[in-house]
Amino acid sequence: MRSLGDRMPPEIAIRRVNAENVDDLVNLIGELARFERLPGPDEEAKRRLRRDALMDPPRFNAFVAYQDGVPIAHIICFFTYSTFLGKPTLFLEDLFVLEGHRRKGVGRELLRYCAEEALRTGCGRMEWAVLTWNSEAIKFYEGFGGKRLDWYLYRMTESELRAFGARLKA
């Protein structure tokens, strides 16, 4: 994925996550967890995040937005695949802007970048999830043409996966 710096207002700089700024990403993920009222990554998860962000190739694409050298936002995305379209899908895992920096165009530009990246890489669509209580994010995404799907999001945690596997072996 290319640099975002050419898309943002001049006072905002977007940098791909690397060894020098990976801790900024991890800290922003902690802020996102607080905002979403979820437990943030523990020390082991932070270690894995750093490792996975810096792999060659990385497990996910990550960028941090800075204003005056201060990290204020991040995006994480990766590619999945649509069997019905026969094309990749860009999945936007995180788009997070610190509260004091919202409504200034940073989120819009990050979303626009992801949409352009999806088209550039031949994706048939871009997808993301929003917590049902996050009405501001819902308005934000719907304001740019995002549509809520009639799908339920399901999840199995690692312990649930282990229990499922054990039940199958029994």
C-alpha positions in Angstrom: 0.0 0.0 0.0 1.3 3.4 -0.9 1.9 6.3 1.5 -1.0 8.5 2.6 1.0 11.7 3.0 -0.1 13.2 -0.3 -3.8 12.9 0.7 -3.9 14.6 4.0 -3.8 18.3 4.9 -0.2 19.5 5.2 -0.2 19.5 9.0 -1.1 15.8 9.0 1.4 13.2 8.2 0.6 9.5 7.6 3.3 6.9 8.0 3.3 3.2 7.3 4.0 1.3 10.5 7.6 0.4 10.9 10.1 -0.4 13.7 10.3 3.3 14.7 6.5 3.9 15.1 5.0 0.5 15.9 4.6 1.5 19.5 2.5 4.4 18.4 0.2 1.9 16.7 0.0 -0.3 19.8 -0.8 2.7 22.0 -3.6 3.8 19.6 -5.1 0.3 19.6 -5.2 0.6 23.4 -7.1 3.9 23.0 -9.5 2.2 20.6 -10.2 -0.6 23.1 -11.0 2.0 25.8 -13.3 3.8 23.4 -15.1 0.6 22.5 -15.3 -0.4 26.2 -13.3 -3.5 25.5 -10.2 -4.9 27.3 -7.1 -3.8 25.4 -4.3 -6.0 24.3 -2.3 -7.6 27.1 1.5 -7.6 27.0 1.6 -10.9 25.0 -0.9 -9.5 22.5 1.1 -6.3 22.2 4.2 -8.4 21.4 2.3 -10.3 18.7 1.0 -7.0 17.2 4.5 -5.6 17.0 5.8 -8.9 15.4 2.9 -9.2 12.9 3.1 -5.5 11.9 6.8 -5.8 11.1 6.8 -9.2 9.4 7.9 -9.3 5.7 5.3 -9.3 4.4 3.2 -7.9 7.3 0.1 -9.8 8.3 -1.9 -6.6 8.0 -1.4 -3.1 6.5 -1.1 -0.4 9.2 -0.7 3.3 9.1 -0.5 6.0 11.8 -1.6 9.6 11.3 0.4 12.3 13.1 -0.3 15.9 13.8 2.7 17.9 14.8 4.5 14.7 15.5 1.8 13.4 17.8 0.0 10.1 16.8 -3.7 10.9 16.4 -5.2 8.1 14.3 -4.6 4.7 12.7 -6.0 2.4 10.1 -5.5 -1.4 9.8 -6.7 -3.3 6.8 -6.1 -6.6 5.1 -7.4 -8.5 2.1 -10.0 -11.3 2.1 -11.6 -12.9 -0.9 -15.2 -12.9 -2.3 -15.9 -16.2 -3.9 -19.1 -14.8 -5.4 -17.3 -11.9 -7.1 -14.1 -13.8 -7.8 -12.2 -10.7 -6.5 -10.4 -9.7 -3.3 -12.2 -7.6 -0.6 -10.4 -5.0 1.4 -11.4 -5.5 5.0 -11.0 -2.4 7.2 -10.3 -3.8 10.6 -9.7 -0.4 12.4 -10.2 3.2 11.5 -9.7 5.1 14.7 -9.2 8.8 15.4 -8.5 10.1 18.9 -11.5 12.1 20.2 -9.9 15.5 20.2 -9.1 15.2 16.5 -12.4 14.0 15.1 -14.5 16.0 12.7 -11.4 17.5 11.1 -11.3 15.4 8.0 -8.7 12.8 9.2 -11.2 9.9 9.2 -12.7 10.9 5.9 -9.2 10.9 4.2 -8.3 7.6 5.8 -11.5 6.1 4.5 -11.0 7.6 1.1 -7.5 6.2 1.0 -8.8 2.7 1.8 -11.5 3.0 -0.9 -8.9 4.1 -3.5 -6.6 1.2 -2.4 -9.5 -1.3 -2.8 -10.0 -0.1 -6.4 -6.3 0.1 -7.1 -5.8 -3.5 -6.1 -8.8 -4.8 -8.0 -11.1 -5.4 -5.1 -14.8 -5.9 -5.7 -15.7 -4.3 -2.4 -14.6 -3.0 0.9 -16.1 -4.2 4.2 -15.9 -3.3 7.9 -17.9 -3.8 11.1 -19.3 -1.1 13.4 -20.5 -1.6 17.0 -24.3 -1.2 17.1 -24.0 1.5 19.8 -21.5 3.6 17.9 -24.1 6.0 16.3 -21.4 8.5 15.3 -19.5 5.9 13.3 -22.7 4.6 11.7 -23.6 8.2 10.6 -20.0 8.7 9.4 -19.9 5.5 7.2 -23.5 5.9 5.9 -22.8 9.5 5.0 -20.2 8.2 2.5 -22.4 5.5 1.0 -21.7 2.6 3.4 -24.6 0.2 3.7 -25.4 -2.0 6.7 -25.8 -5.6 5.7 -28.4 -8.1 6.9 -25.7 -10.4 8.3 -24.9 -11.4 11.8 -21.2 -11.3 12.8 -20.2 -14.5 14.6 -17.0 -15.2 16.6 -15.3 -18.0 18.4 -12.6 -17.1 20.8 -9.4 -19.2 21.1 -10.8 -21.1 24.1 -14.1 -21.7 22.3 -12.2 -23.0 19.2 -10.3 -25.4 21.5 -13.5 -26.6 23.2 -15.1 -27.1 19.7 -12.1 -29.1 18.5 -12.2 -31.3 21.7 -15.9 -32.0 21.2 -15.2 -33.1 17.7 -12.6 -35.5 18.8 -14.8 -37.0 21.5 
